[in-house]
Amino acid sequence: MEKDRHAHVLSGTSDEAARHYERALDALLFFRAEVADEAQAMVAASPDSAMAHVFNAYLGLLGTEEKDAADARRSFGAFRAAFDSSGLSPRETMHAAAAESWLDGDMLRAGQILGEISTEFPRDALALAVGHQIDFFTGDAPRLRDRIGGALSAWDSDDPHLGPLLGMYAFGLEEAGHYGQAEEIGLQAVGRHPRDVWGIHAVVHTYEMRGMFDQGIRYLDARTEDWADGNYLSVHNAWHYALYALEAGSIERVLGVYDNTLHNEASQAVAMELLDASALLWRLLLVDIDVESRWVALAQAWAGRKDGAHYAFNDVHAVMAYVGAGRLSDAERLVKEREHWLDRSGPTVSNHAMTREIGVPVCRALIAYGQHRYARVVELLAPIRHHLHTFGGSHAQRDAIQRTLVEAAIRSGRHDLAHTLLSERINLRPICPYNWRARARLADRLGDTAQAESARARAEEQAAAGAAVLG
């Protein structure tokens, strides 16, 4: 009976398959593309290895791709039907239950089971990594932090997997609001493994949330060779670079990042990359920057996927693209399909609550924004603005929705609400050119020329710091 490097049992697994497991785990932790080949090689080497099939099931789910999840559900179901699981270790049994729960649509239950594994087996890096992503997909910041923090004390300082765990912990700290500590831990992670792209990602999030976009630009520029290719996170980290450039007011640089990396003719229409493209163009739309041809191509990419109801966070970004491209009928059709799906699906499917409580209202708000029905946008978004995290993503990603509410409040004449929203934002993030530009637009509406000039000057002063770095 084989065991992994931390003495966890791998039932029915040959020595060769165990080696593939370790390589697959390394690739998973560092977001390298060979993870899929190594996981498949593990199955080929030991078709009766439960952990081989569990690993492949997780891979089918982690991309939030409906078709991949369906394939994984069929494959894992066939394995479970033909396999006698009575000989599995307790850890393997829990992993199988977690995979099965998620494949059945209960992402929250899968996360709970993985948490139970981490309590009993805190050095199970697979349970920690997959659970961490579930916490991200469900927007659970405290658990994103504490799942990893609760296991770290069991790890030796010289363990090669401690680095990526520190990167995960840094991201959890950042999402929970501990920005200084998150930066420190993230830098430690990257110091151990310079190509730890999730650790790099955690660090750039801390700069984003504190308005340190000039520092973020410097950091990403200095590490371009570490993050810009050869991993699954290169597009997302480029998106962060574009956000910094947007704050600096360099629209030319923003569009350059978009065209070269986020979406172009060579892009593969992967959901996690398309949503970054949508989120960036939507921020431009909110400040009336016309990028019509890009919207047209992006909307076509979303339409070509023919997604069903799988993950509400993806749906919202598809609707952004449809609205931006003027394909309002496609946006409406997606929403109606989701509403019909809600009538047919059960509450045990995690995406059911995500879609009902957040996904559909946000999609309808985006459509209303495209129709210039700004008062309706406010009606839809204001009641849920403090609950947006429950449909997943990061604070930085969800800020596109928060900005939509700000813009709708200004444009609909809800000046009291707009003032409140901007006061919240400015006091939380005083260094953010967008916040000050929005305050200037509100002051213009109110006829307060002095405040408008002051806010606009503040925005330009802050933007200049990033522009100077961009050159």
DRENKE-86429 format. One record per residue: x, y, z of N, C-alpha, C in turn. Coordinates in steps of 0.02 Angstrom, whole numbers, padded with zeros to 5 digits, always signed. Layout:
N
XYZXYZXYZ...
***
This chain:
471
+00043-00060+00000+00000+00000+00000+00044+00062+00000+00035+00106-00049+00075+00166-00055+00048+00221-00009+00093+00269+00005+00075+00328+00044+00105+00389+00011+00075+00447+00023+00103+00508-00005+00160+00532+00041+00188+00589+00026+00247+00612+00062+00233+00628+00135+00169+00635+00152+00151+00649+00222+00119+00588+00255+00132+00529+00228+00111+00465+00256+00036+00454+00254+00001+00489+00208-00070+00475+00198-00077+00415+00151-00121+00370+00169-00131+00309+00131-00159+00324+00062-00132+00290+00011-00158+00293-00058-00177+00221-00077-00237+00201-00060-00259+00132-00072-00261+00116-00146-00241+00055-00162-00244+00032-00232-00200+00071-00279-00148+00102-00252-00106+00146-00292-00035+00118-00296-00011+00109-00356+00057+00084-00366+00109+00138-00353+00171+00117-00350+00225+00165-00340+00227+00216-00397+00216+00192-00458+00216+00237-00515+00159+00288-00509+00100+00264-00492+00042+00309-00485+00053+00359-00429+00085+00337-00375+00099+00383-00320+00145+00439-00342+00193+00423-00384+00238+00475-00410+00198+00524-00453+00152+00499-00493+00110+00545-00532+00066+00588-00486+00043+00559-00431+00002+00597-00383+00042+00655-00355+00104+00643-00336+00145+00696-00307+00158+00751-00359+00171+00730-00421+00184+00780-00473+00120+00819-00489+00063+00784-00490+00000+00819-00502-00014+00869-00447-00001+00850-00385-00013+00894-00329+00031+00956-00333+00095+00946-00349+00140+01003-00358+00113+01050-00412+00091+01022-00468+00065+01063-00523+00002+01100-00503-00041+01067-00464-00102+01099-00441-00086+01159-00397-00039+01150-00350-00022+01203-00304+00009+01263-00338+00043+01251-00394+00076+01305-00429+00041+01324-00495-00021+01298-00505-00063+01317-00562-00030+01302-00629+00005+01246-00633+00039+01227-00695-00004+01180-00736+00000+01186-00802-00044+01151-00847-00035+01076-00846+00023+01051-00825+00034+00978-00827-00007+00941-00774-00044+00977-00733-00084+00944-00681-00132+00893-00712-00163+00910-00767-00213+00865-00798-00180+00802-00823-00123+00808-00857-00089+00749-00883-00065+00704-00827-00038+00733-00774-00014+00693-00718-00071+00657-00683-00128+00691-00675-00185+00659-00643-00212+00602-00685-00214+00611-00751-00237+00558-00795-00187+00499-00794-00123+00516-00790-00072+00463-00788-00078+00422-00725-00100+00453-00671-00110+00416-00609-00165+00365-00617-00220+00384-00650-00274+00337-00663-00251+00281-00708-00213+00298-00760-00189+00247-00806-00143+00197-00771-00103+00222-00724-00056+00178-00689-00091+00135-00637-00145+00162-00607-00182+00125-00556-00256+00139-00562-00292+00104-00607-00363+00118-00619-00407+00109-00557-00383+00072-00507-00422+00062-00446-00403+00109-00389-00363+00158-00404-00343+00206-00352-00398+00257-00342-00427+00257-00283-00482+00304-00268-00457+00376-00271-00397+00389-00245-00373+00457-00245-00357+00482-00315-00340+00436-00361-00331+00457-00430-00396+00483-00459-00450+00447-00446-00515+00468-00472-00541+00530-00436-00528+00535-00371-00548+00595-00334-00511+00656-00362-00447+00649-00373-00407+00705-00399-00436+00729-00466-00450+00682-00510-00478+00701-00575-00547+00732-00569-00586+00709-00521-00652+00739-00509-00644+00812-00488-00597+00825-00443-00585+00894-00422-00564+00937-00481-00521+00911-00523-00498+00950-00581-00557+00968-00627-00605+00923-00632-00663+00937-00674-00708+00991-00646-00698+01008-00583-00741+01057-00549-00707+01124-00538-00641+01123-00531-00606+01184-00511-00607+01239-00563-00619+01222-00626-00621+01273-00678-00688+01307-00686-00737+01287-00647-00807+01311-00651-00835+01304-00721-00813+01253-00756-00837+01239-00824-00891+01185-00821-00950+01201-00844-01007+01155-00841-00993+01089-00876-00964+01092-00936-00952+01031-00974-00900+00987-00940-00848+01017-00912-00797+00978-00876-00827+00945-00815-00870+00982-00780-00902+00953-00721-00947+00895-00740-00982+00901-00795-01026+00846-00817-00985+00784-00835-00929+00795-00869-00885+00738-00885-00858+00705-00822-00838+00746-00775-00812+00720-00712-00865+00682-00673-00927+00706-00676-00982+00673-00641-00994+00603-00670-00992+00598-00736-01002+00533-00768-00944+00486-00752-00884+00510-00757-00825+00469-00745-00822+00445-00673-00832+00490-00626-00827+00472-00556-00885+00427-00536-00944+00440-00564-01001+00397-00550-00990+00326-00573-00960+00318-00632-00945+00251-00657-00895+00216-00613-00845+00252-00589-00795+00223-00545-00828+00201-00479-00869+00244-00449-00900+00227-00385-00947+00167-00391-00981+00163-00448-01029+00108-00457-00994+00041-00462-00934+00040-00487-00898-00023-00497-00847-00038-00443-00841+00007-00394-00786+00002-00346-00812-00014-00276-00779-00060-00243-00795-00076-00173-00754-00029-00129-00788+00019-00098-00753+00070-00059-00741+00051+00013-00760-00011+00032-00755-00030+00102-00682-00032+00127-00634-00039+00081-00565-00043+00102-00528+00023+00104-00563+00077+00091-00531+00142+00090-00515+00166+00161-00463+00206+00166-00447+00237+00230-00498+00290+00246-00504+00312+00310-00552+00365+00327-00541+00429+00286-00478+00447+00275-00464+00508+00236-00489+00500+00165-00475+00443+00134-00497+00432+00065-00573+00430+00060-00605+00401+00110-00678+00399+00111-00707+00470+00113-00677+00513+00154-00701+00582+00158-00688+00620+00093-00630+00607+00062-00617+00639-00002-00669+00618-00055-00684+00555-00056-00734+00531-00104-00802+00563-00092-00819+00571-00027-00882+00603-00010-00883+00677-00030-00825+00711-00020-00821+00781-00040-00828+00789-00115-00793+00746-00152-00798+00750-00225-00869+00736-00249-00900+00685-00219-00968+00668-00239-01017+00724-00223-01009+00756-00165-01053+00811-00147-01047+00869-00196-00986+00886-00214-00977+00941-00260-01003+00923-00330-00989+00862-00352-01015+00840-00416-01091+00842-00418-01123+00830-00361-01196+00834-00356-01222+00905-00349-01176+00953-00347-01195+01024-00344-01192+01055-00275-01176+01016-00224-01174+01043-00156-01102+01063-00140-01083+01121-00164-01015+01145-00154-01001+01160-00080-01051+01185-00045-01042+01202+00025-01029+01140+00067-01066+01086+00054-01055+01024+00091-00986+00997+00075-00965+01001+00013-00897+00978-00005-00845+01017+00035-00855+01082+00041-00808+01122+00079-00806+01103+00152-00864+01086+00179-00867+01064+00250-00829+00999+00260-00840+00951+00215-00805+00887+00221-00730+00897+00215-00708+00938+00168-00637+00951+00161-00609+00984+00224-00650+01025+00256-00629+01055+00319-00619+01002+00374-00663+00952+00373-00656+00897+00421-00591+00858+00408-00575+00849+00344-00512+00816+00327-00454+00856+00354-00455+00922+00344-00399+00964+00365-00391+00965+00440-00446+00957+00477-00441+00954+00550-00406+00890+00572-00423+00835+00540-00394+00770+00559-00327+00757+00526-00319+00784+00464-00258+00773+00426-00233+00841+00401-00206+00883+00445-00189+00952+00426-00134+00958+00374-00099+00904+00360-00047+00907+00308-00070+00876+00242-00135+00872+00233-00163+00850+00170-00169+00911+00124-00119+00922+00083-00117+00982+00041-00173+00983-00010-00195+00925-00034-00249+00923-00082-00314+00948-00051-00330+00925+00010-00391+00948+00043-00388+01023+00056-00330+01048+00075-00323+01120+00088-00330+01161+00025-00298+01138-00029-00300+01176-00092-00370+01178-00122-00403+01120-00124-00470+01118-00153-00520+01155-00109-00514+01146-00043-00558+01182+00003-00549+01257-00003-00487+01278-00011-00472+01350-00020-00507+01378-00081-00507+01341-00136-00541+01365-00196-00617+01367-00186-00643+01318-00150-00715+01320-00136-00733+01382-00095-00691+01398-00047-00704+01459-00007-00702+01521-00051-00659+01521-00101-00656+01576-00149-00719+01578-00192-00739+01520-00218-00798+01517-00260-00862+01536-00223-00862+01528-00158-00922+01545-00118-00914+01611-00081-00858+01645-00090-00848+01711-00060-00844+01711+00015-00821+01656+00044-00819+01650+00117-00750+01672+00143-00742+01737+00156-00677+01764+00175-00651+01736+00241-00691+01731+00294-00664+01704+00356-00638+01632+00348-00675+01591+00312-00653+01523+00302-00594+01519+00254-00592+01564+00205-00536+01568+00159-00471+01580+00198-00477+01619+00251-00420+01632+00295-00407+01574+00343-00460+01553+00378-00450+01508+00434-00439+01435+00414-00464+01414+00356-00451+01345+00334-00376+01333+00331-00339+01381+00302-00267+01372+00296-00232+01388+00362-00253+01441+00395-00222+01459+00458-00228+01405+00510-00283+01368+00509-00293+01315+00557-00248+01255+00547-00219+01249+00488-00176+01191+00474-00102+01209+00475-00084+01272+00470-00014+01291+00459+00033+01267+00514+00009+01266+00576+00054+01248+00631+00076+01175+00627+00043+01135+00587+00062+01064+00580+00117+01054+00528+00136+01107+00494+00183+01101+00439+00254+01120+00460+00303+01080+00438+00373+01095+00452+00396+01153+00408+00442+01192+00435+00464+01252+00400+00501+01236+00335+00529+01175+00329+00566+01158+00268+00525+01117+00219+00460+01109+00232+00418+01070+00186+00409+01109+00121+00421+01077+00064+00416+01114+00000+00346+01139-00016+00295+01110+00016+00227+01134+00004+00206+01189+00052+00248+01206+00099+00230+01261+00145+00224+01327+00107+00267+01337+00057+00264+01399+00018+00196+01413-00012+00169+01367-00053+00103+01380-00082+00048+01386-00029+00055+01351+00027+00006+01359+00080+00009+01430+00108+00069+01458+00115+00075+01527+00137+00043+01575+00087+00050+01559+00022+00017+01600-00028-00059+01598-00021-00086+01538-00008-00158+01532+00004-00178+01572+00066-00138+01565+00119-00154+01600+00181-00153+01676+00170-00105+01699+00131-00100+01771+00116-00164+01795+00082-00189+01756+00034-00250+01776+00000-00310+01777+00048-00314+01727+00091-00367+01727+00141-00363+01786+00188-00302+01803+00209-00292+01862+00252-00315+01925+00216-00296+01930+00153-00316+01990+00114-00391+01997+00108-00424+01942+00090-00497+01946+00082-00532+01961+00148-00500+01942+00204-00529+01955+00270-00508+02024+00297-00470+02062+00257-00455+02130+00276-00390+02142+00312-00347+02090+00318-00283+02097+00353-00228+02112+00301-00229+02172+00273-00189+02185+00214-00114+02184+00227-00091+02215+00281-00020+02216+00295+00008+02147+00308-00027+02108+00349-00005+02040+00363-00007+01997+00300-00059+02008+00259-00066+01970+00197-00007+01984+00151+00013+02047+00145+00070+02064+00102+00133+02029+00128+00144+02033+00194+00204+02003+00224+00207+01928+00211+00151+01893+00223+00149+01821+00213+00155+01803+00139+00122+01842+00097+00126+01830+00025+00197+01837-00001+00232+01888+00022+00302+01897+00001+00345+01840+00026+00331+01813+00085+00367+01755+00109+00356+01695+00062+00293+01686+00041+00277+01630-00004+00315+01636-00069+00315+01696-00098+00349+01705-00162+00425+01701-00153+00449+01721-00094+00520+01713-00080+00542+01641-00080+00497+01596-00059+00513+01524-00060+00510+01497-00131+00460+01519-00169+00450+01494-00238+00433+01554-00282+00480+01582-00318+00467+01642-00358+00411+01634-00408+00397+01572-00431+00343+01563-00479+00278+01538-00446+00271+01554-00382+00208+01541-00347+00158+01595-00367+00121+01581-00421+00078+01633-00449+00019+01650-00405-00004+01602-00363-00057+01618-00316-00031+01664-00261+00031+01653-00241+00062+01698-00192+00071+01768-00221+00095+01772-00284+00100+01837-00318+00031+01870-00321-00018+01830-00338-00087+01854-00342-00111+01882-00276-00094+01849-00221-00114+01874-00155-00082+01942-00141-00018+01949-00158+00016+02012-00145-00015+02069-00186-00031+02056-00249-00059+02110-00290-00129+02129-00267-00165+02081-00238-00230+02098-00208-00221+02147-00150-00169+02138-00110-00160+02184-00054-00146+02254-00078-00110+02261-00134-00097+02327-00161-00161+02357-00191-00201+02316-00223-00264+02339-00251-00309+02367-00197-00316+02331-00142-00363+02350-00090-00340+02411-00051-00276+02426-00053-00250+02485-00017-00236+02544-00064-00253+02536-00127-00240+02590-00174-00167+02599-00191-00127+02548-00180-00054+02552-00193-00040+02528-00264-00075+02559-00313-00070+02532-00381-00002+02547-00412+00032+02600-00390+00100+02611-00415+00147+02555-00392+00139+02535-00328+00179+02479-00303+00160+02414-00338+00096+02405-00352+00074+02345-00387+00104+02341-00457+00107+02397-00492+00137+02397-00559+00211+02379-00555+00246+02408-00506+00317+02393-00498+00327+02318-00483+00285+02292-00439+00292+02223-00417+00281+02175-00476+00228+02185-00514+00214+02142-00571+00266+02150-00626+00288+02211-00637+00340+02222-00688+00404+02186-00669+00422+02188-00606+00484+02157-00584+00481+02081-00588+00421+02053-00588+00414+01980-00587+00379+01953-00650+00381+01990-00703+00346+01970-00763+00363+01898-00784+00426+01881-00781+00447+01813-00804+00419+01759-00758+00400+01776-00697+00375+01727-00650+00300+01713-00659+00262+01762-00683+00189+01753-00684+00157+01757-00753+00190+01785-00802+00156+01804-00864+00142+01747-00912+00172+01689-00902+00156+01633-00946+00171+01567-00911+00148+01512-00941+00161+01446-00915+00121+01427-00854+00065+01461-00842+00022+01444-00785-00049+01465-00799-00096+01439-00758-00167+01452-00768-00188+01521-00742-00143+01557-00710-00163+01620-00679-00134+01681-00716-00102+01669-00772-00069+01725-00807-00119+01778-00830-00176+01756-00855-00227+01804-00878-00254+01844-00819-00268+01810-00764-00297+01845-00707-00248+01895-00677-00184+01877-00673-00136+01925-00647-00126+01984-00696-00133+01971-00761-00132+02026-00809-00192+02072-00799-00248+02042-00781-00308+02082-00765-00294+02130-00708-00259+02106-00657-00241+02150-00602-00196+02207-00627-00151+02192-00671-00108+02244-00699-00151+02296-00734-00201+02273-00771-00245+02320-00807-00284+02363-00758-00305+02335-00701-00340+02375-00651-00295+02431-00625-00232+02415-00614-00185+02467-00592-00179+02522-00645-00173+02501-00708-00167+02549-00762-00229+02592-00768-00287+02562-00756-00350+02600-00758-00351+02654-00704-00330+02637-00645-00328+02687-00591-00279+02743-00609-00226+02725-00644-00176+02775-00664-00201+02818-00723-00258+02800-00751-00286+02838-00806-00256+02823-00874-00219+02768-00879-00187+02750-00942-00232+02701-00981-00281+02728-01015-00328+02686-01052-00293+02648-01108-00243+02680-01137-00205+02646-01190-00172+02583-01164-00143+02587-01103-00111+02528-01074-00163+02476-01055-00220+02498-01030-00273+02451-01013-00294+02411-01074-00306+02445-01128-00328+02411-01189-00273+02367-01218-00211+02388-01208-00155+02347-01231-00153+02280-01194-00164+02282-01127-00166+02220-01088-00225+02178-01111-00281+02210-01121-00341+02173-01143-00327+02138-01210-00303+02174-01258-00294+02146-01325-00238+02094-01328-00186+02104-01290-00129+02058-01293-00139+01996-01251-00178+02001-01197-00181+01947-01149-00252+01925-01130-00295+01972-01113-00360+01953-01086-00405+01920-01138-00411+01952-01196-00454+01921-01247-00433+01944-01316-00421+01894-01359-00404+01907-01428-00421+01845-01469-00402+01843-01532-00422+01788-01575-00393+01721-01553-00339+01722-01515-00308+01660-01493-00336+01635-01426-00380+01674-01395-00407+01655-01330-00451+01593-01337-00454+01553-01283-00487+01488-01286-00559+01489-01258-00586+01546-01242-00655+01551-01215-00664+01512-01151-00613+01514-01109-00616+01484-01043-00654+01531-00997-00700+01505-00956-00743+01548-00916-00704+01596-00872-00653+01570-00837-00617+01612-00790-00577+01667-00824-00561+01659-00888-00528+01712-00925-00579+01760-00955-00634+01733-00979-00686+01777-01007-00715+01824-00955-00722+01799-00893-00752+01843-00843-00704+01901-00826-00638+01889-00828-00591+01944-00818-00599+01995-00874-00607+01972-00936-00616+02017-00992-00680+02058-00983-00734+02025-00964-00797+02061-00953-00791+02113-00898-00760+02093-00843-00755+02138-00786-00714+02200-00802-00663+02192-00844-00623+02250-00862-00661+02297-00909-00692+02269-00961-00729+02311-01008-00788+02345-00973-00818+02311-00924-00875+02341-00889-00853+02403-00850-00795+02401-00821-00769+02460-00786-00760+02518-00834-00740+02502-00896-00733+02555-00946-00802+02582-00966-00850+02537-00973-00918+02558-00990-00946+02605-00938-00931+02592-00875-00958+02633-00821-00934+02705-00823-00876+02715-00852-00850+02783-00858-00853+02807-00931-00899+02776-00970-00917+02799-01037-00859+02796-01087-00816+02745-01081-00764+02735-01130-00788+02683-01180-00789+02700-01243-00818+02658-01295-00767+02606-01320-00785+02543-01312-00743+02488-01337-00787+02438-01374-00831+02464-01416-00885+02424-01445-00860+02361-01481-00807+02366-01521-00785+02308-01559-00761+02253-01512-00732+02271-01457-00710+02220-01409-00769+02187-01376-00820+02225-01360-00880+02195-01332-00911+02144-01380-00913+02161-01443-00944+02116-01493-00909+02049-01493-00843+02050-01496-00805+01987-01497-00813+01948-01432-00813+01984-01376-00819+01951-01311-00888+01919-01303-00939+01955-01322-01007+01927-01316-01015+01865-01359-00984+01865-01418-00987+01807-01461-00953+01747-01429-00898+01760-01394-00863+01706-01359-00906+01676-01304-00939+01719-01266-00984+01693-01214-01042+01654-01246-01071+01681-01299-01128+01647-01330-01108+01579-01357-01047+01573-01383-01025+01510-01410-01018+01454-01359-01015+01472-01295-01007+01422-01243-01073+01385-01229-01129+01419-01240-01195+01389-01228-01201+01361-01157-01181+01402-01108-01182+01380-01039-01252+01373-01011-01261+01321-00970-01321+01314-00931-01310+01344-00862-01356+01330-00817-01350+01356-00748-01299+01314-00711-01239+01342-00702-01186+01305-00668-01154+01347-00613-01141+01411-00627-01108+01454-00578-01130+01525-00591-01167+01554-00545-01198+01619-00555-01146+01674-00568-01088+01668-00539-01036+01718-00549-01018+01723-00623-01014+01666-00657-01000+01667-00729-01058+01698-00767-01120+01682-00747-01179+01710-00781-01177+01786-00781-01161+01815-00725-01159+01888-00719-01111+01918-00769-01053+01887-00778-01004+01914-00824-01022+01902-00897-01059+01849-00910-01086+01840-00977-01136+01895-00993-01179+01912-00945-01228+01965-00956-01193+02032-00966-01139+02045-00930-01101+02106-00943-01082+02111-01016-01057+02056-01044-01036+02057-01114-01095+02068-01160-01151+02034-01147-01209+02043-01190-01234+02116-01188-01236+02144-01128-01259+02213-01122-01210+02260-01157-01146+02250-01145-01096+02293-01176-01098+02291-01252-01116+02232-01279-01120+02225-01352-01188+02244-01380-01234+02264-01337-01301+02282-01359-01345+02222-01374-01325+02163-01350-01364+02102-01362-01411+02091-01302-01456+02139-01292-01499+02136-01233-01546+02076-01234-01565+02055-01293-01610+01997-01297-01575+01934-01273-01509+01928-01286-01472+01871-01260-01465+01874-01185-01455+01934-01159-01451+01942-01087-01517+01923-01054-01572+01947-01083-01638+01930-01056-01651+01855-01060-01631+01825-01114-01642+01753-01122-01604+01714-01068-01542+01734-01055-01503+01700-01003-01538+01705-00935-01563+01764-00919-01596+01773-00854-01659+01730-00850-01698+01729-00903-01759+01689-00902-01744+01615-00896-01691+01593-00929-01672+01523-00923-01652+01506-00851-01617+01552-00819-01598+01540-00749-01660+01540-00704-01707+01583-00717-01768+01584-00677-01807+01519-00685-01810+01493-00745-01844+01428-00755-01805+01373-00720-01739+01377-00722-01698+01327-00688-01711+01328-00612-01719+01387-00585-01732+01393-00513-01796+01356-00493-01845+01357-00537-01908+01322-00523-01898+01246-00523-01847+01223-00559-01838+01150-00566-01786+01121-00519-01738+01162-00497-01682+01136-00456-01699+01140-00382-01659+01105-00342-01671+01104-00270-01622+01146-00232-01638+01162-00170-01595+01206-00129-01529+01174-00109-01522+01108-00117-01458+01077-00100-01404+01093-00150-01424+01117-00208-01375+01139-00258-01352+01209-00238-01289+01217-00223-01264+01281-00198-01278+01338-00246-01274+01324-00310-01286+01377-00360-01358+01401-00360-01403+01363-00329-01473+01384-00327-01480+01448-00287-01454+01449-00226-01458+01509-00185-01417+01566-00216-01359+01550-00243-01318+01601-00275-01355+01635-00332-01390+01595-00372-01426+01622-00429-01487+01661-00408-01526+01633-00361-01588+01665-00339-01575+01731-00302-01528+01729-00256-01519+01786-00212-01474+01841-00241-01425+01821-00283-01378+01870-00309-01375+01870-00385-01367+01811-00415-01356+01808-00487-01410+01842-00529-01473+01822-00518-01527+01850-00558-01537+01925-00545-01539+01947-00481-01545+02020-00471-01489+02060-00502-01427+02036-00496-01372+02073-00526-01377+02074-00602-01393+02018-00632-01402+02016-00705-01456+02064-00727-01511+02066-00691-01565+02112-00709-01543+02185-00700-01502+02197-00650-01476+02265-00640-01430+02285-00697-01389+02239-00720-01344+02254-00776-01383+02269-00840-01436+02231-00851-01479+02244-00909-01511+02313-00903-01536+02328-00844-01567+02394-00833-01516+02450-00844-01454+02438-00824-01402+02489-00835-01392+02500-00910-01391+02446-00947-01384+02452-01020-01443+02488-01052-01500+02487-01020-01560+02522-01045-01565+02592-01016-01516+02613-00978-01515+02679-00945-01572+02688-00894-01594+02632-00867-01646+02634-00815-01611+02632-00747-01579+02687-00731-01535+02688-00673-01571+02681-00607-01632+02708-00602-01669+02699-00540-01684+02625-00527-01697+02588-00580-01709+02516-00573-01646+02480-00550-01588+02502-00575-01525+02473-00553-01517+02481-00477-01532+02540-00453-01527+02553-00381-01575+02508-00342-01636+02502-00367-01686+02459-00334-01662+02387-00327-01626+02364-00377-01604+02294-00378-01540+02283-00337-01494+02330-00341-01428+02319-00310-01423+02343-00238-01457+02396-00221-01449+02424-00154-01466+02373-00099-01520+02334-00106-01537+02287-00052-01487+02229-00043-01448+02215-00095-01404+02156-00091-01330+02175-00089-01314+02238-00085-01245+02259-00093-01200+02231-00038-01227+02218+00020-01186+02190+00074-01186+02114+00074-01218+02084+00024-01221+02011+00020-01191+01984-00044-01160+02027-00084-01134+02006-00148-01082+01951-00141-01046+01949-00085-00993+01899-00078-01019+01828-00080-01084+01819-00067-01110+01751-00063-01114+01716-00130-01101+01752-00185-01100+01716-00249-01029+01711-00277-00980+01722-00233-00912+01706-00250-00871+01764-00274-00808+01748-00290-00761+01798-00314-00727+01835-00257-00685+01883-00275-00648+01923-00226-00679+01992-00220-00655+02029-00170-00678+02099-00163-00662+02138-00227-00603+02128-00254-00584+02164-00314-00629+02147-00373-00646+02084-00380-00690+02064-00435-00761+02092-00426-00786+02088-00366-00855+02111-00354-00861+02187-00356-00805+02222-00355-00808+02295-00356-00839+02322-00420-00838+02283-00474-00872+02305-00535-00947+02314-00522-00976+02271-00481-01047+02277-00465-01058+02336-00418-01014+02344-00369-01021+02401-00323-01016+02467-00361-00971+02471-00409-00965+02532-00449-01027+02544-00491-01058+02490-00513-01120+02497-00552-01173+02532-00510-01177+02513-00447-01226+02545-00402-01208+02619-00391-01145+02634-00382-01124+02704-00374-01145+02745-00435-01128+02720-00494-01145+02758-00555-01220+02765-00564-01257+02713-00549-01330+02717-00556-01360+02766-00507-01333+02767-00446-01359+02815-00396-01346+02887-00419-01287+02901-00446-01272+02968-00471-01318+02986-00528-01326+02940-00576-01362+02955-00638-01438+02956-00629-01462+02922-00576-01534+02921-00564-01557+02978-00519-01510+03018-00496-01529+03073-00451-01535+03052-00378-01514+02991-00362-01513+02970-00292-01449+02995-00259-01446+03061-00254-01385+03093-00231-01369+03076-00158-01421+03067-00118-01409+03048-00048-01374+02980-00044-01399+02932-00083-01368+02866-00083-01298+02869-00113-01290+02907-00167-01225+02913-00199-01174+02942-00150-01195+02993-00112-01151+03024-00063-01130+02973-00010-01179+02933+00013-01164+02882+00063-01116+02830+00037-01129+02805-00023-01086+02754-00053-01015+02779-00062-01009+02841-00086-00942+02868-00097-00907+02883-00031-00944+02904+00019-00914+02914+00085-00887+02849+00112-00926+02795+00104-00902+02729+00125-00837+02711+00089-00837+02719+00024-00781+02698-00016-00718+02740-00001-00727+02805+00004-00669+02849+00014-00639+02839+00083-00681+02829+00133-00654+02819+00200-00620+02751+00207-00642+02702+00167-00611+02636+00168-00548+02636+00124-00552+02669+00066-00496+02670+00019-00484+02742-00004-00451+02782+00038-00440+02852+00020-00396+02861-00042-00355+02811-00057-00314+02815-00118-00347+02772-00171-00388+02804-00211-00424+02770-00265-00451+02823-00312-00416+02836-00367-00439+02888-00413-00511+02881-00435-00534+02818-00444-00604+02810-00465-00651+02842-00413-00638+02830-00349-00682+02858-00298-00686+02934-00302-00629+02966-00311-00628+03039-00313-00658+03066-00378-00648+03030-00433-00679+03052-00495-00755+03046-00490-00779+02993-00458-00851+02985-00449-00878+03040-00404-00840+03057-00351-00863+03111-00308-00866+03177-00347-00819+03187-00391-00820+03248-00433-00881+03249-00477-00899+03192-00506-00959+03189-00548-01022+03203-00507-01024+03177-00446-01081+03191-00403-01084+03265-00387-01027+03296-00371-01026+03367-00355-01048+03409-00415-01028+03388-00476-01052+03422-00536-01127+03421-00540-01157+03364-00525-01230+03357-00527-01263+03403-00476-01229+03412-00420-01258+03454-00366-01241+03528-00375-01202+03544-00426-01183+03613-00437-01130+03639-00390-01095+03594-00357-01042+03614-00310-00975+03614-00346-00961+03669-00380-00902+03675-00421-00838+03666-00382-00835+03696-00322-00775+03693-00281-00758+03621-00261-00809+03585-00239-00796+03515-00219-00778+03473-00279-00810+03486-00335-00794+03448-00396-00721+03458-00416-00699+03520-00414-00630+03535-00433-00581+03503-00384-00598+03506-00319-00554+03478-00268-00549+03402-00276-00606+03369-00287-00606+03296-00294-00569+03275-00357-00580+03313-00410-00547+03295-00473-00471+03305-00467-00450+03356-00432-00379+03367-00423-00348+03311-00381-00387+03288-00330-00363+03233-00288-00354+03170-00330-00402+03157-00374-00398+03098-00417-00337+03101-00463-00326+03158-00493-00270+03164-00539-00203+03160-00504-00200+03187-00443-00139+03182-00404-00122+03109-00389-00173+03070-00370-00163+03000-00355-00146+02961-00418-00180+02975-00472-00167+02939-00535-00096+02951-00560-00070+03010-00547-00004+03027-00572+00050+02981-00545+00039+02955-00483+00089+02909-00454+00095+02846-00496+00037+02819-00516+00038+02759-00558+00062+02774-00628+00041+02831-00655+00061+02850-00723+00137+02857-00728+00168+02882-00675+00240+02892-00676+00276+02824-00680+00248+02774-00648+00279+02708-00650+00269+02676-00719+00210+02686-00747+00196+02657-00813+00240+02688-00867+00259+02751-00857+00303+02785-00905+00266+02811-00966
***
